[in-house]
């Protein structure tokens, strides 16, 4: 599948955590990268933050000093949306609101050429709906990265109902050229990962709300018995409670309030109180300096039983 040429400029609109991460991925891959944010000064701050992360990669010997300097030279903050006119790909990573994204892409379509790929990093909104009002909807695609984008390999390449197959293929090839593991998927609520993940969070939060166990215990069970690297509570603290809850509501509404995707009242209270997880210092857990991690209330290991009694027929054991 054809990837964008490395000489092609890539733009990222929205310079929060995800926007910075996506920009870093494209930059390290070798593209000139433009950063734009509607808030004055944010693009420059994001460029400085990405530069600092490149410095850390050099310190860890994951990037040479020469490559870092070359990458910095390719990274440019954009003062106006019109500065993105010559870009071959624009990735949006702004507020997870349909009207905001539609307005942005409507403005971008008047600036960039008709063969420029337009991509949204939405995690739950309909790609079809975001691009539905565009003059050239066939070049619109979803490129859903996962946080932190420079580290996690998966990218969902989402085709809306109007997305041209060759544009989806170009987006897929570009993500793969960037060292990612792209997966093509249809424009269904939550795509692949969030459709699977919502019940994972919902069941864990329901156990907590029913006073079945505290967050540390549920997380320990999920890690030690379920084989997950992180439990639902620690994972949503990493993602951000506000972001996670917003996606939950979007998927729940898209599935006509299916009980498997029911949002959590306890998580709503966290968001209302400003306890958004790691980024605010507190969430389900206290992430402030010096805070102690609560110990799970799990049972200790026990020796294997001497024998097991089976009641009933042997079933598959007889084969």
C-alpha positions as a Markdown table, in Angstrom:
| # | Residue | x | y | z |
|---|---|---|---|---|
| 1 | Unk | 0.0 | 0.0 | 0.0 |
| 2 | Unk | 1.4 | 3.4 | -1.0 |
| 3 | Unk | 2.6 | 5.7 | 1.8 |
| 4 | Unk | 3.0 | 9.4 | 1.7 |
| 5 | Unk | 6.5 | 10.4 | 0.5 |
| 6 | Unk | 8.7 | 11.6 | 3.3 |
| 7 | Unk | 9.1 | 15.0 | 1.7 |
| 8 | Unk | 5.3 | 15.6 | 2.0 |
| 9 | Unk | 4.4 | 17.9 | 4.9 |
| 10 | Unk | 2.1 | 16.5 | 7.6 |
| 11 | Unk | 0.0 | 18.8 | 9.8 |
| 12 | Unk | -1.5 | 18.1 | 13.2 |
| 13 | Unk | -4.3 | 20.3 | 14.4 |
| 14 | Unk | -4.7 | 20.3 | 18.2 |
| 15 | Unk | -1.7 | 20.2 | 20.4 |
| 16 | Unk | -2.8 | 18.4 | 23.5 |
| 17 | Unk | -1.2 | 15.1 | 24.5 |
| 18 | Unk | -2.5 | 13.1 | 21.5 |
| 19 | Unk | -1.7 | 15.9 | 19.0 |
| 20 | Unk | 1.9 | 16.2 | 20.3 |
| 21 | Unk | 2.3 | 12.4 | 20.2 |
| 22 | Unk | 1.0 | 12.1 | 16.6 |
| 23 | Unk | 3.3 | 15.0 | 15.5 |
| 24 | Unk | 6.3 | 13.3 | 17.1 |
| 25 | Unk | 5.5 | 10.0 | 15.3 |
| 26 | Unk | 5.3 | 11.8 | 11.9 |
| 27 | Unk | 8.4 | 13.9 | 12.7 |
| 28 | Unk | 10.6 | 10.9 | 13.7 |
| 29 | Unk | 9.5 | 9.1 | 10.6 |
| 30 | Unk | 11.0 | 11.9 | 8.6 |
| 31 | Unk | 8.2 | 14.2 | 7.5 |
| 32 | Unk | 8.2 | 18.0 | 7.8 |
| 33 | Unk | 5.5 | 18.6 | 10.4 |
| 34 | Unk | 3.3 | 21.7 | 11.0 |
| 35 | Unk | 1.6 | 22.2 | 14.4 |
| 36 | Unk | -1.6 | 24.3 | 14.6 |
| 37 | Unk | -3.7 | 25.2 | 17.6 |
| 38 | Unk | -6.6 | 27.7 | 17.8 |
| 39 | Unk | -5.2 | 29.0 | 21.1 |
| 40 | Unk | -2.4 | 31.5 | 20.5 |
| 41 | Unk | 1.0 | 30.3 | 21.7 |
| 42 | Unk | 0.0 | 26.7 | 22.1 |
| 43 | Unk | 1.6 | 25.4 | 19.0 |
| 44 | Unk | 5.0 | 26.9 | 20.0 |
| 45 | Unk | 4.6 | 25.4 | 23.5 |
| 46 | Unk | 3.9 | 22.0 | 21.9 |
| 47 | Unk | 6.9 | 22.3 | 19.6 |
| 48 | Unk | 9.1 | 23.0 | 22.6 |
| 49 | Unk | 7.6 | 20.0 | 24.5 |
| 50 | Unk | 8.2 | 17.7 | 21.5 |
| 51 | Unk | 11.8 | 19.0 | 21.3 |
| 52 | Unk | 12.3 | 18.2 | 25.0 |
| 53 | Unk | 11.0 | 14.6 | 24.4 |
| 54 | Unk | 13.5 | 14.2 | 21.5 |
| 55 | Unk | 16.3 | 15.3 | 23.9 |
| 56 | Unk | 15.2 | 12.5 | 26.2 |
| 57 | Unk | 15.3 | 10.0 | 23.4 |
| 58 | Unk | 18.9 | 11.1 | 22.7 |
| 59 | Unk | 19.8 | 10.7 | 26.3 |
| 60 | Unk | 18.4 | 7.2 | 26.3 |
| 61 | Unk | 20.3 | 6.5 | 23.1 |
| 62 | Unk | 17.1 | 5.8 | 21.1 |
| 63 | Unk | 17.8 | 8.7 | 18.7 |
| 64 | Unk | 21.1 | 10.2 | 17.5 |
| 65 | Unk | 21.8 | 13.9 | 18.1 |
| 66 | Unk | 22.0 | 14.4 | 14.4 |
| 67 | Unk | 18.6 | 12.9 | 13.8 |
| 68 | Unk | 17.2 | 15.0 | 16.7 |
| 69 | Unk | 18.6 | 18.2 | 15.2 |
| 70 | Unk | 17.2 | 17.3 | 11.8 |
| 71 | Unk | 13.8 | 16.6 | 13.3 |
| 72 | Unk | 13.7 | 19.9 | 15.1 |
| 73 | Unk | 14.5 | 21.7 | 11.9 |
| 74 | Unk | 11.4 | 20.0 | 10.2 |
| 75 | Unk | 9.0 | 21.0 | 13.0 |
| 76 | Unk | 7.2 | 24.3 | 12.5 |
| 77 | Unk | 4.4 | 25.9 | 14.6 |
| 78 | Unk | 1.7 | 27.4 | 12.4 |
| 79 | Unk | 0.2 | 30.7 | 13.3 |
| 80 | Unk | -2.7 | 30.4 | 10.9 |
| 81 | Unk | -4.7 | 27.6 | 9.5 |
| 82 | Unk | -3.8 | 28.8 | 6.1 |
| 83 | Unk | -0.2 | 27.9 | 6.8 |
| 84 | Unk | -1.2 | 24.2 | 6.2 |
| 85 | Unk | -2.1 | 24.8 | 2.6 |
| 86 | Unk | 0.7 | 22.7 | 1.1 |
| 87 | Unk | 0.3 | 19.7 | 3.5 |
| 88 | Unk | -0.4 | 16.2 | 2.1 |
| 89 | Unk | -2.0 | 15.0 | 5.3 |
| 90 | Unk | -3.8 | 16.8 | 8.1 |
| 91 | Unk | -4.6 | 14.9 | 11.3 |
| 92 | Unk | -7.1 | 16.5 | 13.7 |
| 93 | Unk | -6.8 | 15.9 | 17.4 |
| 94 | Unk | -9.1 | 18.5 | 18.9 |
| 95 | Unk | -12.0 | 18.4 | 21.3 |
| 96 | Unk | -14.2 | 15.3 | 21.0 |
| 97 | Unk | -17.3 | 17.1 | 19.8 |
| 98 | Unk | -18.9 | 16.5 | 16.4 |
| 99 | Unk | -19.7 | 20.2 | 15.7 |
| 100 | Unk | -16.2 | 21.3 | 16.5 |
| 101 | Unk | -14.6 | 18.7 | 14.2 |
| 102 | Unk | -17.1 | 19.4 | 11.4 |
| 103 | Unk | -16.4 | 23.1 | 11.5 |
| 104 | Unk | -12.6 | 22.5 | 11.5 |
| 105 | Unk | -12.7 | 20.2 | 8.5 |
| 106 | Unk | -15.0 | 22.5 | 6.6 |
| 107 | Unk | -12.4 | 25.3 | 7.1 |
| 108 | Unk | -9.5 | 23.0 | 6.2 |
| 109 | Unk | -11.2 | 21.9 | 2.9 |
| 110 | Unk | -11.1 | 25.5 | 1.7 |
| 111 | Unk | -7.4 | 25.7 | 2.3 |
| 112 | Unk | -5.7 | 22.4 | 1.3 |
| 113 | Unk | -5.7 | 20.8 | -2.1 |
| 114 | Unk | -8.2 | 18.2 | -3.1 |
| 115 | Unk | -5.7 | 15.4 | -2.9 |
| 116 | Unk | -4.7 | 16.2 | 0.6 |
| 117 | Unk | -5.7 | 13.4 | 3.1 |
| 118 | Unk | -7.9 | 14.7 | 5.9 |
| 119 | Unk | -7.9 | 12.5 | 9.0 |
| 120 | Unk | -9.6 | 12.5 | 12.4 |
| 121 | Unk | -8.1 | 11.0 | 15.5 |
| 122 | Unk | -11.6 | 10.6 | 17.0 |
| 123 | Unk | -11.9 | 7.5 | 19.3 |
| 124 | Unk | -15.7 | 7.2 | 19.2 |
| 125 | Unk | -17.5 | 9.7 | 17.0 |
| 126 | Unk | -18.7 | 8.7 | 13.6 |
| 127 | Unk | -16.1 | 9.3 | 10.8 |
| 128 | Unk | -19.0 | 9.3 | 8.3 |
| 129 | Unk | -20.8 | 12.1 | 10.3 |
| 130 | Unk | -17.7 | 14.2 | 10.7 |
| 131 | Unk | -16.9 | 14.1 | 7.0 |
| 132 | Unk | -20.4 | 14.0 | 5.7 |
| 133 | Unk | -20.6 | 17.7 | 4.9 |
| 134 | Unk | -17.3 | 17.9 | 3.1 |
| 135 | Unk | -17.1 | 18.8 | -0.6 |
| 136 | Unk | -14.7 | 15.9 | -1.2 |
| 137 | Unk | -15.7 | 13.3 | 1.5 |
| 138 | Unk | -13.8 | 10.5 | -0.2 |
| 139 | Unk | -10.4 | 11.7 | 1.1 |
| 140 | Unk | -11.6 | 11.8 | 4.7 |
| 141 | Unk | -10.6 | 8.9 | 7.0 |
| 142 | Unk | -10.1 | 8.0 | 10.6 |
| 143 | Unk | -6.6 | 7.6 | 12.0 |
| 144 | Unk | -7.1 | 6.6 | 15.6 |
| 145 | Unk | -3.8 | 6.5 | 17.6 |
| 146 | Unk | -3.6 | 5.3 | 21.1 |
| 147 | Unk | -2.0 | 7.2 | 24.0 |
| 148 | Unk | 1.0 | 7.5 | 24.3 |
| 149 | Unk | 1.1 | 7.6 | 20.4 |
| 150 | Unk | 4.9 | 7.4 | 20.1 |
| 151 | Unk | 5.0 | 4.1 | 22.1 |
| 152 | Unk | 1.8 | 2.2 | 21.3 |
| 153 | Unk | 1.9 | 0.5 | 17.9 |
| 154 | Unk | -1.8 | 0.2 | 17.1 |
| 155 | Unk | -3.6 | 2.6 | 14.8 |
| 156 | Unk | -7.2 | 2.1 | 13.7 |
| 157 | Unk | -7.7 | 3.2 | 10.1 |
| 158 | Unk | -11.4 | 3.9 | 9.9 |
| 159 | Unk | -13.3 | 4.1 | 6.6 |
| 160 | Unk | -16.4 | 6.1 | 6.6 |
| 161 | Unk | -19.3 | 5.3 | 4.2 |
| 162 | Unk | -17.9 | 7.8 | 1.7 |
| 163 | Unk | -14.2 | 7.1 | 2.1 |
| 164 | Unk | -12.4 | 6.2 | -1.1 |
| 165 | Unk | -10.6 | 2.8 | -0.9 |
| 166 | Unk | -7.4 | 4.3 | -2.3 |
| 167 | Unk | -7.4 | 7.1 | 0.3 |
| 168 | Unk | -7.9 | 4.5 | 3.1 |
| 169 | Unk | -5.1 | 2.4 | 1.6 |
| 170 | Unk | -2.8 | 5.5 | 1.5 |
| 171 | Unk | -3.6 | 6.3 | 5.2 |
| 172 | Unk | -2.9 | 2.6 | 6.1 |
| 173 | Unk | 0.4 | 2.5 | 4.2 |
| 174 | Unk | 1.5 | 5.8 | 5.8 |
| 175 | Unk | 0.8 | 4.5 | 9.3 |
| 176 | Unk | 2.7 | 1.4 | 8.6 |
| 177 | Unk | 5.6 | 3.4 | 7.2 |
| 178 | Unk | 5.7 | 5.3 | 10.5 |
| 179 | Unk | 6.4 | 2.0 | 12.3 |
| 180 | Unk | 2.8 | 1.5 | 13.5 |
| 181 | Unk | 0.6 | -1.6 | 13.3 |
| 182 | Unk | -2.5 | -0.3 | 11.4 |
| 183 | Unk | -5.7 | -2.2 | 11.3 |
| 184 | Unk | -8.5 | -1.4 | 8.9 |
| 185 | Unk | -12.0 | -1.2 | 10.4 |
| 186 | Unk | -15.4 | 0.0 | 9.5 |
| 187 | Unk | -17.1 | 3.1 | 10.9 |
| 188 | Unk | -19.0 | 1.4 | 13.8 |
| 189 | Unk | -19.5 | 2.8 | 17.3 |
| 190 | Unk | -16.2 | 2.6 | 19.2 |
| 191 | Unk | -14.5 | 1.0 | 16.2 |
| 192 | Unk | -12.6 | -2.1 | 17.5 |
| 193 | Unk | -10.7 | -1.2 | 20.6 |
| 194 | Unk | -13.3 | 1.0 | 22.3 |
| 195 | Unk | -16.1 | -1.3 | 21.5 |
| 196 | Unk | -14.3 | -4.1 | 23.3 |
| 197 | Unk | -12.9 | -1.9 | 26.1 |
| 198 | Unk | -16.2 | -0.2 | 27.3 |
| 199 | Unk | -17.6 | -3.4 | 29.0 |
| 200 | Unk | -14.1 | -4.0 | 30.6 |
| 201 | Unk | -14.4 | -0.6 | 32.3 |
| 202 | Unk | -18.1 | -0.8 | 33.0 |
| 203 | Unk | -17.9 | -4.2 | 34.8 |
| 204 | Unk | -15.0 | -3.1 | 37.0 |
| 205 | Unk | -16.7 | 0.2 | 37.9 |
| 206 | Unk | -20.0 | -1.7 | 38.6 |
| 207 | Unk | -18.2 | -4.0 | 41.1 |
| 208 | Unk | -16.8 | -0.9 | 42.8 |
| 209 | Unk | -20.2 | 0.9 | 42.9 |
| 210 | Unk | -21.8 | -2.3 | 44.4 |
| 211 | Unk | -19.1 | -2.2 | 47.1 |
| 212 | Unk | -17.8 | -5.6 | 45.9 |
| 213 | Unk | -14.1 | -4.4 | 46.1 |
| 214 | Unk | -12.0 | -1.3 | 46.1 |
| 215 | Unk | -10.1 | -0.1 | 42.9 |
| 216 | Unk | -6.7 | -1.5 | 44.0 |
| 217 | Unk | -8.2 | -5.0 | 44.5 |
| 218 | Unk | -10.1 | -5.1 | 41.2 |
| 219 | Unk | -7.0 | -3.9 | 39.4 |
| 220 | Unk | -4.9 | -6.6 | 41.1 |
| 221 | Unk | -7.4 | -9.3 | 40.1 |
| 222 | Unk | -7.4 | -8.1 | 36.5 |
| 223 | Unk | -3.6 | -8.1 | 36.3 |
| 224 | Unk | -2.9 | -11.2 | 38.2 |
| 225 | Unk | -5.8 | -13.4 | 37.2 |
| 226 | Unk | -6.9 | -11.8 | 33.9 |
| 227 | Unk | -3.4 | -11.2 | 32.5 |
| 228 | Unk | -4.0 | -7.5 | 31.8 |
| 229 | Unk | -1.0 | -5.2 | 32.1 |
| 230 | Unk | -3.2 | -2.6 | 33.8 |
| 231 | Unk | -6.5 | -2.8 | 35.6 |
| 232 | Unk | -9.5 | -0.7 | 34.6 |
| 233 | Unk | -9.0 | 1.9 | 37.3 |
| 234 | Unk | -5.3 | 2.6 | 36.8 |
| 235 | Unk | -5.8 | 2.5 | 33.0 |
| 236 | Unk | -8.5 | 5.2 | 33.1 |
| 237 | Unk | -6.3 | 7.3 | 35.4 |
| 238 | Unk | -3.6 | 7.2 | 32.7 |
| 239 | Unk | -6.1 | 8.0 | 29.9 |
| 240 | Unk | -7.9 | 10.7 | 31.8 |
| 241 | Unk | -11.2 | 10.3 | 33.5 |
| 242 | Unk | -12.8 | 13.1 | 31.4 |
| 243 | Unk | -11.6 | 11.6 | 28.1 |
| 244 | Unk | -12.6 | 8.0 | 29.1 |
| 245 | Unk | -16.1 | 9.0 | 30.3 |
| 246 | Unk | -16.7 | 11.1 | 27.2 |
| 247 | Unk | -16.0 | 8.1 | 25.0 |
| 248 | Unk | -18.1 | 5.8 | 27.2 |
| 249 | Unk | -21.1 | 8.2 | 26.7 |
| 250 | Unk | -20.6 | 8.4 | 23.0 |
| 251 | Unk | -20.4 | 4.6 | 22.5 |
| 252 | Unk | -23.4 | 4.1 | 24.9 |
| 253 | Unk | -25.5 | 6.6 | 22.9 |
| 254 | Unk | -24.5 | 5.1 | 19.6 |
| 255 | Unk | -25.6 | 1.7 | 20.7 |
| 256 | Unk | -29.0 | 3.0 | 21.8 |
| 257 | Unk | -28.2 | 2.8 | 25.6 |
| 258 | Unk | -27.1 | -0.9 | 25.5 |
| 259 | Unk | -26.6 | -1.9 | 29.2 |
| 260 | Unk | -23.1 | -3.3 | 28.3 |
| 261 | Unk | -21.9 | 0.2 | 27.7 |
| 262 | Unk | -23.6 | 2.0 | 30.6 |
| 263 | Unk | -21.6 | 4.9 | 32.0 |
| 264 | Unk | -20.4 | 4.9 | 35.6 |
| 265 | Unk | -21.9 | 7.3 | 38.2 |
| 266 | Unk | -18.7 | 7.0 | 40.3 |
| 267 | Unk | -16.6 | 8.1 | 37.3 |
| 268 | Unk | -19.0 | 11.0 | 36.7 |
| 269 | Unk | -18.3 | 12.1 | 40.3 |
| 270 | Unk | -14.6 | 11.9 | 39.7 |
| 271 | Unk | -14.9 | 14.2 | 36.7 |
| 272 | Unk | -17.1 | 16.6 | 38.5 |
| 273 | Unk | -14.6 | 16.9 | 41.3 |
| 274 | Unk | -11.7 | 17.5 | 38.9 |
| 275 | Unk | -10.0 | 14.2 | 39.8 |
| 276 | Unk | -9.1 | 13.4 | 36.2 |
| 277 | Unk | -6.2 | 11.0 | 36.9 |
| 278 | Unk | -2.5 | 11.4 | 36.4 |
| 279 | Unk | -2.8 | 14.7 | 34.6 |
| 280 | Unk | -4.5 | 16.4 | 37.6 |
| 281 | Unk | -2.6 | 14.5 | 40.3 |
| 282 | Unk | -5.6 | 12.5 | 41.5 |
| 283 | Unk | -8.2 | 10.1 | 40.1 |
| 284 | Unk | -9.1 | 6.7 | 41.4 |
| 285 | Unk | -5.6 | 6.8 | 42.9 |
| 286 | Unk | -3.5 | 9.6 | 44.4 |
| 287 | Unk | -0.6 | 10.3 | 41.9 |
| 288 | Unk | 0.9 | 13.3 | 43.8 |
| 289 | Unk | 4.5 | 13.1 | 44.9 |
| 290 | Unk | 4.9 | 11.0 | 48.0 |
| 291 | Unk | 1.5 | 9.4 | 47.8 |
| 292 | Unk | 1.3 | 5.8 | 48.8 |
| 293 | Unk | -0.4 | 3.3 | 46.5 |
| 294 | Unk | -3.2 | 1.4 | 48.3 |
| 295 | Unk | -2.6 | -2.3 | 48.8 |
| 296 | Unk | -5.1 | -4.7 | 47.3 |
| 297 | Unk | -7.2 | -6.9 | 49.6 |
| 298 | Unk | -6.4 | -10.1 | 47.8 |
| 299 | Unk | -5.8 | -13.6 | 49.3 |
| 300 | Unk | -2.3 | -15.0 | 49.5 |
| 301 | Unk | -1.1 | -18.0 | 47.4 |
| 302 | Unk | -2.3 | -21.4 | 48.6 |
| 303 | Unk | -0.7 | -24.8 | 48.0 |
| 304 | Unk | -2.4 | -26.9 | 45.3 |
| 305 | Unk | -5.0 | -29.4 | 46.6 |
| 306 | Unk | -4.0 | -33.0 | 47.0 |
| 307 | Unk | -7.0 | -34.1 | 44.9 |
| 308 | Unk | -10.1 | -32.8 | 43.2 |
| 309 | Unk | -13.6 | -34.4 | 43.4 |
| 310 | Unk | -15.7 | -34.2 | 40.2 |
| 311 | Unk | -19.4 | -34.4 | 40.7 |
| 312 | Unk | -21.3 | -35.8 | 37.7 |
| 313 | Unk | -20.2 | -37.3 | 34.4 |
| 314 | Unk | -16.6 | -37.0 | 33.2 |
| 315 | Unk | -17.7 | -35.0 | 30.1 |
| 316 | Unk | -14.7 | -34.0 | 27.9 |
| 317 | Unk | -12.3 | -35.6 | 30.4 |
| 318 | Unk | -13.4 | -39.0 | 29.2 |
| 319 | Unk | -12.0 | -38.4 | 25.7 |
